Amino acid sequence: MMQEEELPGLNPQILQDLVEAKMPFGKYKDTVLCNIPVSYLEWMKRNGGFPKGKLGMQLATLFEIKTNGLEDLLKPLKRRY
């Protein structure tokens, strides 16, 4: 298993935020970001893209995680939270 120091630029706080932060608007308002379905993320991407700023970065990261089958990255964080 890779150690954190082997992954330059990786910020584990980004993943932690995905299991703690809630969607502030829309159909999934007040839903923890990691629980937003990939279909909604795909819809957002197709219809104007993700919002600007931190939320947009979080949703884009979540989109990449879900569309690439990497949701196991979030499981240990979900258990802790």
C-alpha positions as CSV (number, residue, x, y, z in Angstrom):
1,M,0.0,0.0,0.0
2,M,1.3,3.5,-0.9
3,Q,2.2,5.8,1.9
4,E,0.9,9.4,1.9
5,E,4.4,10.8,1.3
6,E,4.6,8.8,-1.9
7,L,1.7,10.8,-3.4
8,P,2.9,14.3,-3.8
9,G,0.0,16.8,-3.9
10,L,-2.5,14.5,-2.4
11,N,-4.7,16.2,0.1
12,P,-6.5,13.7,2.3
13,Q,-8.8,16.5,3.6
14,I,-10.5,16.6,0.2
15,L,-11.7,13.0,0.7
16,Q,-12.7,13.8,4.3
17,D,-14.8,16.7,3.1
18,L,-16.7,14.5,0.7
19,V,-18.0,12.4,3.6
20,E,-18.8,15.4,5.8
21,A,-19.9,18.3,3.7
22,K,-23.6,18.6,2.5
23,M,-24.9,19.8,-0.8
24,P,-26.1,23.4,-0.2
25,F,-28.8,23.5,-3.0
26,G,-30.8,21.6,-5.6
27,K,-32.5,18.3,-5.6
28,Y,-30.0,16.8,-3.1
29,K,-29.9,19.8,-0.8
30,D,-28.6,18.7,2.7
31,T,-27.4,15.3,1.3
32,V,-23.8,14.4,2.3
33,L,-21.8,14.9,-0.9
34,C,-20.5,11.3,-1.1
35,N,-24.2,10.1,-1.1
36,I,-25.1,12.1,-4.2
37,P,-25.9,9.6,-7.0
38,V,-23.5,9.5,-10.0
39,S,-26.5,10.1,-12.3
40,Y,-27.0,13.6,-10.7
41,L,-23.3,14.4,-11.1
42,E,-23.5,13.3,-14.7
43,W,-26.5,15.6,-15.2
44,M,-24.7,18.5,-13.6
45,K,-21.7,18.0,-15.8
46,R,-23.8,17.8,-19.0
47,N,-25.9,20.9,-18.0
48,G,-23.5,23.7,-17.5
49,G,-20.9,21.9,-15.4
50,F,-20.0,22.0,-11.8
51,P,-20.2,25.2,-9.8
52,K,-17.1,27.3,-9.3
53,G,-15.1,27.2,-6.2
54,K,-14.6,24.6,-3.5
55,L,-18.0,22.9,-4.0
56,G,-17.3,22.5,-7.7
57,M,-13.9,21.0,-7.0
58,Q,-15.5,18.6,-4.5
59,L,-18.3,17.6,-7.0
60,A,-15.8,17.1,-9.8
61,T,-13.6,15.0,-7.5
62,L,-16.6,12.9,-6.5
63,F,-17.6,12.5,-10.1
64,E,-14.1,11.1,-10.9
65,I,-14.2,8.8,-7.9
66,K,-17.7,7.4,-8.8
67,T,-17.2,7.1,-12.6
68,N,-13.8,5.3,-12.1
69,G,-15.0,2.8,-9.5
70,L,-13.0,4.3,-6.7
71,E,-15.7,4.6,-4.0
72,D,-13.7,2.2,-1.8
73,L,-11.5,5.2,-1.1
74,L,-14.3,6.8,0.9
75,K,-15.5,3.7,2.9
76,P,-13.0,4.0,5.8
77,L,-13.7,7.7,6.1
78,K,-17.5,7.1,6.1
79,R,-17.1,4.6,8.9
80,R,-15.1,7.1,11.0
81,Y,-17.6,10.0,10.4
